[in-house]
Amino acid sequence: MGLLEKRTGYWDRSGYWGKYIILNGLYILNIALILVMTLSLDYFRLIKYFGGDAAGSFGMLYIPSVMFYLLLGLIGGIWRGRG
């Protein structure tokens, strides 16, 4: 982001909610790509992802982590707006 930030200064001007949208959007995209890659590797039998204990699967943390960070940022933004 260094070169882009030098040219546009978007990050400095975006404020809390702009940064919240950028960071969470990139995180959601990242988790979606990881999930697609995990399922693709399982499909081609390069890893054994499904077939064991679902509660012990690392993939079970993908979607809840997105919800956790969205909620945490929302609470932080609301709290910051009041303080």
Summary of the structure (lengths in Angstrom):
residues: 83
radius of gyration: 17.5
end to end distance: 29.6
largest distance: 51.9
contacts: 172
relative contact order: 0.11
helix: 82%
strand: 0%
